[in-house]
Amino acid sequence: MPTEIKKIIVSITGASGAIYGIRLLEVLRECGVETHLIVSKSANLTIATETSFSIGDIKKLANYAYHPSDIGAKISSGSFKVNGMIVAPCSMKTLSAIASGMENDLITRSAAVIIKEQKKLALMVRETPLSAIHLENMLKLARIGVAICPPVPAFYHNPTTLDDIINHSVARTLDLFDIQTNLIKRWQGISSKN
């Protein structure tokens, strides 16, 4: 029996850090994972401000791309088989909508479907400092199994480029979906001498 191809929904919202979603698409393509992309209206502005990618370039990285208002898309139904969803970056607006169950666009509807179908949802939340409202929304979602994955750099692998820092957060998020990459040097521990 042939192995099923993994399918992941990737959403890019308007928070700073659009490159995380773009890099996820690149890596998932390299890993042979089928991707379903939703780019929010606000993300179009962030992408133009922060990167040299066009929206067309980004859509070409995905197997399928949907307009955020396309509530009838196949990914809006629990009957469509998908392994999970990553929102990268995840704005506080999107976090709030998901936490409150507001399904006002394809991003939040897809996230609600992932939650109800008990699939993995990872939110690469981007904001600082965090208010009590942000933290309460994250806690509410974490309690039901949503992975809160802020792209926090690690330094034990001695990053030397921005790509090293981006790759680390991307790889750690993909670990949650059992998608193995060679993007990072894994922690091997420190031997202590007594």
Residue, then its C-alpha position, 0 to 999 in steps of 0.5 A: m500500500p503506498t504511503e500517503i503524502k503529508k498535507i499541511i495548510v500554511s497561512i501567512t498573516g500580517a504580523s512581521g516575519a512573513i519570511y517564516g511562512i515563505r521558508l516553511l513553504e520552501v522546506l515543505r516543498e523540498c520534503g515532498v509535503e503537499t501545501h495549501l496556502i492562505v495569505s491574508k490581506s494584511a500579509n500582502l503588505t508585510i510581504a512587500t515591506e519585508t521581503s523581495f518576494s512577490i505574492g505570485d512567487i510565494k503562491k508558486l511555492a505551494n501546491y494550492a493557494y486560496h483567497p482568504s475569503d474563499i470559505g468554500a475551499k476544500i480546506s474549510s471542511g473536516s472531510f478534507k484529509v490534512n495532517g495539520m496547519i501552521v500559521a507563520p507568522c501568526s498575528m495577534k488578531t488571528l490568534s484572538a479570532i482562533a481563540s474565540g472561535m470566530e470563523n470570519d475568513l478561510i484562515t480562522r475557519s481552517a484553524a477551527v476545522i483543524i482544532k475540531e478534527q483534533k489535528k496539529l495546529a501550530l501558531m508562530v505568534r509574533e508580538t512583543p511585549l505580550s499583553a495579558i490578553h495575548l497570553e490568555n489567548m495563547l493559554k486558552l489554545a495551548r490548553i486544547g493542544v494548539a502549539i504556540c511556537p513563537p520564532v525565538p532564536a536559539f544560540y547554542h548552534n552558533p548562528t552566523t546568518l539570519d537564515d540560520i535563525i529563521n531555519h531554526s524556528v522553522a525546523r523546530t515547528l516542523d518537528l511537531f509534525d514529524i517532518q525531518t529536515n537537515l536545517i539545524k544542528r541538534w542539541q547534543g548536550i554539554s559534558s561537565k567535568n567534576 
